[in-house]
Amino acid sequence: MRPFCIFDTCLCTIRVSLNGVCLTVPAPISFDPKSAGLREQIDALPAGAGIYLLHARTGTPHLARSGNLQRRMRRLFFAEQRGSDTASARLRESVAIVECWTTGSRLESSLVMHSLARQHHPDDYLFRLKLRIPWFVGLTLADPFPRLAVVNRVPKRESMLLGPFASRASAQIYEQQVAGLFQIRRCTDGLKPSPEHPGCVYGEMNQCMRPCQCAVTREEYGAETQRVNDFLATNGRAALSVLTTARDRAAEQTDFEQAAQIHKQVEKMRAASTARDEVVGNVYRMNGVALTRGVEAGEFRLWPMREGYWQDGLRLDIAQDDEQAKSLDQTLRELLSTGLRLPVKQGSRAEDLAIFARWYYSSWRDGTWFPFRTIEDLNYRKLVKEISALAKAERAQMVS
């Protein structure tokens, strides 16, 4: 394996404050559209993807993304078509300053765009970004008789909340599958338990403990709620292990009728487990690292997430000729442990998860996600293999 060199400089160098929350954005490339050397400044821009912000002399700034910053600036400020030079001249007069940020991936663009939009358009930045909060499945533990619910918000008070799901439909499917395994209520009304309550069809089919009719105490219902909570926490792995053992024991004792009944429960529980994507978990404990390409050749970016909050990006440069460089595995361990020593837990967890869901579930996802419980549990071997494969492919492309 070739030696590697790392630069653990934080990508984000400018911190701005918004409503008491510290946000970070990279340092921009700035220029004045009325300067004499405008064409030379635009020619010096990278011919790659990035974000630009046009600060108007009056009114709100314009924030947008481009696949080629250099080409977009040329089209804006220097007419390429006959009859457009007047419009370009008016634009140069109306814009006070232009700021540009180069980005190496769509994930990086989304994170930078979100920070800039919150700063410059605090009233309607979600609408401008077309950013929708994803869907989650959780237990309404604040209710005396909790139930499963599909929601698109993240309460500040921590509870069992799973997500993000790819869509509302996928969240509803999982919620219905899990609810069918237990006897917690499915009604959405605020319960006023009474022996005269008419009940519902689920109670008649013995699929609900009927707390509305005072058929169980709050403690008995709480025990069933805890079973649901345990299933959500492990996606049924613990319960499946117990049922599988019981089924095998019944089969060994030639109690095939009992074994068949348990097997039906196992199959039903497995169906519920497979309805949940592997990335879905407790959003208050969602940790991982996204690996994407950087702007320059041989450069990669690591985007850590801790407890549902994005952290500052970390830059990894591969030096082919540095004989003193450490192994990539050791370098990554030192970089991540240092970068996550004091994780940021401010901002909007729901919006950070929305950015993650848009990137992870998209057809254009341009990176790899590596989840972990603690940073020591991260699969460094898999991360090293992925970086090495990307670097090898990049070198081969440059040679060809």
Wavefront OBJ file of the C-alpha trace (Angstrom):
o trace
v 0.000 0.000 0.000
v 1.262 3.468 -0.810
v 2.043 5.816 2.095
v -0.454 8.469 2.993
v -0.275 11.973 4.351
v -3.093 13.686 6.192
v -4.018 17.294 6.779
v -6.556 17.522 9.568
v -7.343 21.166 8.901
v -11.032 21.843 9.409
v -12.743 22.771 6.172
v -14.935 25.384 7.782
v -13.031 28.547 8.594
v -15.736 31.178 9.039
v -18.246 30.922 11.861
v -21.422 32.959 11.852
v -24.100 33.204 14.501
v -27.797 32.779 13.821
v -30.382 32.668 16.602
v -27.730 31.591 19.074
v -26.555 28.656 16.925
v -23.016 28.638 15.536
v -22.927 27.665 11.878
v -19.832 27.157 9.769
v -19.120 27.819 6.110
v -15.845 27.591 4.153
v -13.947 30.734 3.244
v -15.226 31.995 -0.138
v -13.511 33.222 -3.267
v -14.689 36.842 -3.580
v -14.490 39.411 -6.357
v -16.068 42.705 -7.380
v -18.017 42.540 -10.673
v -16.996 46.140 -11.469
v -13.269 45.537 -11.054
v -10.982 45.966 -14.056
v -9.609 42.444 -13.793
v -12.991 40.717 -13.628
v -12.356 38.470 -16.622
v -9.015 37.306 -15.220
v -10.600 36.601 -11.826
v -13.315 34.513 -13.446
v -10.763 32.627 -15.549
v -8.953 31.763 -12.323
v -12.066 30.083 -10.890
v -12.074 26.266 -10.956
v -14.062 24.684 -13.766
v -15.873 22.452 -11.293
v -18.971 22.308 -9.141
v -19.650 24.924 -6.525
v -21.959 27.510 -4.998
v -22.148 31.217 -5.663
v -23.766 34.113 -3.825
v -24.557 37.398 -5.588
v -24.811 40.256 -3.096
v -27.114 42.803 -4.688
v -26.630 46.496 -3.939
v -30.298 46.569 -2.965
v -32.510 43.668 -2.003
v -31.729 40.119 -0.923
v -28.727 38.149 -2.171
v -29.097 35.387 -4.734
v -27.812 31.928 -3.722
v -27.443 29.138 -6.267
v -25.476 26.031 -7.207
v -23.602 25.341 -10.432
v -21.901 22.339 -11.958
v -19.193 24.602 -13.387
v -18.486 27.828 -11.514
v -16.193 29.294 -14.135
v -18.632 28.776 -16.989
v -21.578 30.090 -14.951
v -19.744 33.323 -14.034
v -18.750 33.884 -17.663
v -22.358 33.502 -18.771
v -23.595 35.851 -16.073
v -21.095 38.695 -16.435
v -19.900 38.374 -20.028
v -22.497 37.809 -22.706
v -21.856 34.800 -24.922
v -24.838 35.483 -27.153
v -25.552 38.517 -29.279
v -28.020 40.860 -27.629
v -27.207 39.716 -24.089
v -24.388 42.172 -23.399
v -26.828 44.788 -22.063
v -28.235 42.377 -19.492
v -24.727 41.382 -18.403
v -23.783 45.043 -18.006
v -26.846 45.681 -15.849
v -25.967 42.688 -13.695
v -22.428 43.955 -13.166
v -23.873 47.278 -12.019
v -26.453 45.775 -9.665
v -24.198 43.241 -7.908
v -21.890 44.597 -5.214
v -19.801 41.489 -4.591
v -19.707 37.840 -5.686
v -18.720 34.982 -3.378
v -17.962 31.481 -4.625
v -17.364 28.164 -2.850
v -15.932 25.136 -4.613
v -17.376 21.779 -3.563
v -16.289 18.228 -4.263
v -19.619 16.436 -3.770
v -23.363 16.957 -3.665
v -23.320 16.320 0.082
v -20.825 19.112 0.623
v -22.913 21.401 -1.587
v -26.041 20.605 0.426
v -24.351 21.332 3.746
v -22.817 24.616 2.565
v -26.054 25.691 0.873
v -28.000 24.997 4.065
v -25.648 27.093 6.192
v -25.608 29.995 3.732
v -29.371 29.927 3.217
v -29.984 30.016 6.971
v -27.663 32.998 7.226
v -28.988 35.062 4.321
v -32.619 33.878 4.104
v -33.615 32.993 7.677
v -37.348 33.362 7.049
v -37.805 30.993 4.124
v -34.591 29.025 3.682
v -36.350 25.627 3.823
v -38.625 26.691 0.959
v -35.707 28.001 -1.070
v -33.742 24.799 -0.537
v -36.844 22.636 -1.090
v -35.741 20.770 2.010
v -38.411 18.532 3.515
v -38.147 17.054 6.974
v -38.075 13.236 6.634
v -40.486 10.841 8.312
v -39.918 8.985 11.555
v -41.620 6.259 13.583
v -41.772 6.609 17.336
v -43.627 5.839 20.545
v -45.793 8.567 22.082
v -44.310 8.014 25.522
v -45.788 11.259 26.860
v -49.223 9.627 26.481
v -50.486 7.572 29.460
v -51.208 4.791 26.969
v -48.475 5.118 24.297
v -48.956 4.129 20.671
v -46.826 4.054 17.545
v -46.934 7.202 15.429
v -45.503 8.354 12.089
v -44.249 11.944 12.410
v -42.015 14.402 10.554
v -40.594 16.247 13.533
v -37.920 15.520 16.131
v -38.921 16.445 19.698
v -36.206 17.962 21.846
v -37.081 15.526 24.600
v -35.324 12.278 23.779
v -37.488 9.210 23.248
v -37.567 6.157 20.981
v -37.738 7.805 17.557
v -36.591 5.862 14.492
v -35.558 7.321 11.180
v -35.027 8.805 8.785
v -37.214 6.743 6.458
v -37.042 7.152 2.690
v -40.686 8.243 2.495
v -43.854 8.550 4.507
v -45.148 5.364 2.884
v -42.131 3.329 4.030
v -42.500 4.692 7.569
v -46.198 3.781 7.619
v -45.482 0.259 6.374
v -42.969 -0.315 9.145
v -45.304 1.176 11.763
v -48.157 -1.091 10.688
v -45.945 -4.177 10.591
v -44.637 -3.547 14.108
v -48.075 -2.676 15.494
v -49.347 -6.027 14.211
v -46.837 -7.861 16.411
v -48.067 -6.385 19.684
v -51.271 -5.400 21.411
v -50.772 -1.681 21.905
v -53.558 0.573 20.747
v -53.803 1.915 17.192
v -56.425 4.587 17.737
v -55.218 8.175 17.618
v -57.802 9.684 19.991
v -56.971 10.939 23.437
v -58.146 8.072 25.633
v -60.644 8.489 28.455
v -60.821 4.908 29.749
v -64.301 3.796 30.763
v -66.026 0.402 31.036
v -68.780 1.833 28.824
v -66.404 2.710 25.997
v -67.557 1.034 22.725
v -64.040 -0.146 21.867
v -62.850 -0.868 18.331
v -62.397 -3.691 15.857
v -58.818 -4.373 16.988
v -60.046 -5.063 20.498
v -62.694 -7.432 19.147
v -60.002 -9.338 17.224
v -57.814 -9.523 20.353
v -55.158 -7.331 18.689
v -55.403 -4.600 21.308
v -55.280 -4.718 25.106
v -58.350 -2.432 25.182
v -57.136 0.211 27.650
v -60.098 2.328 26.517
v -62.439 -0.190 28.182
v -60.309 -0.508 31.350
v -59.484 -4.107 30.377
v -55.889 -3.638 31.605
v -54.143 -1.465 34.138
v -51.651 1.206 33.164
v -48.839 -0.996 34.493
v -49.895 -3.949 32.345
v -50.122 -1.733 29.294
v -46.712 -0.285 30.182
v -45.174 -3.765 30.078
v -46.445 -4.234 26.509
v -45.130 -0.787 25.598
v -41.708 -1.812 26.882
v -41.777 -4.870 24.616
v -42.460 -2.576 21.651
v -39.656 -0.257 22.739
v -37.236 -3.190 22.966
v -38.236 -4.378 19.489
v -37.650 -0.917 18.009
v -34.290 -0.579 19.739
v -32.874 -3.753 18.139
v -35.237 -4.111 15.163
v -36.428 -7.375 16.692
v -33.059 -9.141 16.860
v -33.379 -10.001 20.551
v -36.989 -11.184 20.226
v -36.162 -13.204 17.107
v -33.352 -14.955 18.937
v -35.679 -15.970 21.770
v -38.433 -17.163 19.420
v -36.030 -19.099 17.206
v -34.618 -20.908 20.223
v -38.129 -21.724 21.471
v -39.145 -23.018 18.023
v -36.107 -25.273 17.749
v -36.648 -26.618 21.253
v -40.283 -27.429 20.480
v -39.236 -29.215 17.290
v -36.636 -31.269 19.166
v -39.343 -32.325 21.621
v -41.555 -33.359 18.649
v -44.141 -30.719 19.601
v -44.589 -29.803 15.965
v -47.862 -27.955 16.465
v -46.224 -25.598 18.954
v -43.167 -25.253 16.693
v -45.423 -24.319 13.747
v -47.182 -21.623 15.779
v -43.868 -20.125 16.899
v -42.556 -20.296 13.335
v -45.488 -18.153 12.172
v -44.548 -15.560 14.794
v -40.924 -15.700 13.635
v -41.887 -15.139 9.999
v -44.174 -12.260 10.935
v -41.445 -10.641 13.004
v -38.885 -11.069 10.222
v -41.257 -9.415 7.770
v -41.504 -6.429 10.102
v -37.727 -6.262 10.515
v -37.047 -6.282 6.774
v -39.469 -3.385 6.264
v -36.876 -1.111 7.875
v -33.831 0.118 5.973
v -30.490 -0.696 7.570
v -29.627 2.982 8.030
v -32.761 3.615 10.109
v -32.101 3.844 13.820
v -32.674 5.931 16.920
v -32.146 9.476 15.645
v -30.817 10.594 19.030
v -28.025 8.018 18.703
v -27.352 8.313 14.973
v -23.583 8.304 14.453
v -21.579 7.776 11.304
v -19.134 9.159 8.753
v -19.838 10.011 5.119
v -16.900 9.645 2.736
v -16.894 11.796 -0.413
v -14.356 13.053 -2.908
v -12.656 16.397 -2.386
v -12.107 19.282 -4.764
v -8.530 18.488 -5.722
v -7.119 15.251 -7.117
v -6.137 12.823 -4.374
v -8.293 14.642 -1.842
v -11.176 13.155 0.150
v -13.629 14.553 2.669
v -14.970 12.944 5.829
v -18.312 14.247 7.107
v -18.990 12.947 10.637
v -22.434 12.897 12.247
v -22.887 12.635 16.004
v -26.287 12.024 17.580
v -28.055 13.302 14.467
v -25.952 16.483 14.055
v -23.505 17.052 11.208
v -19.996 17.972 12.340
v -17.341 20.029 10.572
v -15.869 18.255 7.587
v -12.347 16.810 7.678
v -9.951 16.798 4.746
v -7.801 13.835 3.774
v -4.980 14.239 1.231
v -3.157 11.246 -0.206
v 0.572 11.888 -0.719
v 2.134 9.295 -2.991
v 5.743 10.290 -2.365
v 5.777 10.960 1.369
v 7.985 8.258 2.881
v 7.340 9.491 6.414
v 3.576 9.240 6.140
v 1.667 7.011 8.560
v -0.568 4.134 7.570
v -3.983 5.200 6.396
v -5.701 3.239 9.154
v -3.716 4.973 11.902
v -4.148 8.359 10.257
v -7.910 7.979 10.044
v -8.156 6.930 13.682
v -6.177 9.970 14.828
v -8.062 12.341 12.549
v -11.539 11.233 13.597
v -10.759 10.939 17.289
v -9.371 14.486 17.240
v -12.164 15.899 15.102
v -14.882 14.366 17.279
v -13.313 15.120 20.631
v -15.800 17.958 21.239
v -18.798 17.217 18.992
v -21.242 20.020 18.211
v -24.783 19.305 19.357
v -26.493 22.533 18.317
v -28.741 23.532 15.469
v -31.681 21.631 14.070
v -31.394 17.854 14.281
v -34.440 17.477 12.016
v -32.861 19.614 9.278
v -29.518 17.808 9.533
v -31.334 14.494 9.165
v -33.265 15.947 6.210
v -29.971 16.721 4.462
v -28.757 13.211 5.245
v -31.949 11.571 3.953
v -31.902 13.612 0.719
v -28.309 12.528 0.087
v -28.500 8.914 1.285
v -31.737 7.910 -0.444
v -31.040 9.779 -3.701
v -30.115 8.185 -7.003
v -27.179 10.624 -7.266
v -25.554 9.760 -3.923
v -21.861 10.451 -4.457
v -20.312 8.936 -1.362
v -20.391 6.094 1.155
v -21.897 6.025 4.645
v -20.103 4.246 7.502
v -22.268 3.999 10.658
v -20.898 3.419 14.145
v -22.080 3.330 17.768
v -18.834 4.772 19.141
v -15.883 5.998 17.132
v -13.938 2.913 18.259
v -16.591 0.692 16.622
v -16.160 2.288 13.188
v -15.229 -0.244 10.517
v -11.844 1.315 9.703
v -10.852 -1.626 7.537
v -13.802 -1.069 5.229
v -13.174 2.686 5.220
v -9.514 2.172 4.264
v -10.470 -0.214 1.448
v -12.990 2.270 0.062
v -10.502 5.156 0.086
v -7.795 2.996 -1.487
v -10.154 1.827 -4.244
v -11.245 5.406 -5.008
v -7.636 6.606 -5.072
v -6.608 3.769 -7.397
v -9.494 4.512 -9.760
v -8.629 8.195 -9.734
v -4.974 7.546 -10.591
v -5.978 5.196 -13.392
v -8.314 7.837 -14.794
v -5.580 10.467 -14.710
v -3.158 8.164 -16.520
v -5.664 7.346 -19.243
l 1 2 3 4 5 6 7 8 9 10 11 12 13 14 15 16 17 18 19 20 21 22 23 24 25 26 27 28 29 30 31 32 33 34 35 36 37 38 39 40 41 42 43 44 45 46 47 48 49 50 51 52 53 54 55 56 57 58 59 60 61 62 63 64 65 66 67 68 69 70 71 72 73 74 75 76 77 78 79 80 81 82 83 84 85 86 87 88 89 90 91 92 93 94 95 96 97 98 99 100 101 102 103 104 105 106 107 108 109 110 111 112 113 114 115 116 117 118 119 120 121 122 123 124 125 126 127 128 129 130 131 132 133 134 135 136 137 138 139 140 141 142 143 144 145 146 147 148 149 150 151 152 153 154 155 156 157 158 159 160 161 162 163 164 165 166 167 168 169 170 171 172 173 174 175 176 177 178 179 180 181 182 183 184 185 186 187 188 189 190 191 192 193 194 195 196 197 198 199 200 201 202 203 204 205 206 207 208 209 210 211 212 213 214 215 216 217 218 219 220 221 222 223 224 225 226 227 228 229 230 231 232 233 234 235 236 237 238 239 240 241 242 243 244 245 246 247 248 249 250 251 252 253 254 255 256 257 258 259 260 261 262 263 264 265 266 267 268 269 270 271 272 273 274 275 276 277 278 279 280 281 282 283 284 285 286 287 288 289 290 291 292 293 294 295 296 297 298 299 300 301 302 303 304 305 306 307 308 309 310 311 312 313 314 315 316 317 318 319 320 321 322 323 324 325 326 327 328 329 330 331 332 333 334 335 336 337 338 339 340 341 342 343 344 345 346 347 348 349 350 351 352 353 354 355 356 357 358 359 360 361 362 363 364 365 366 367 368 369 370 371 372 373 374 375 376 377 378 379 380 381 382 383 384 385 386 387 388 389 390 391 392 393 394 395 396 397 398 399 400
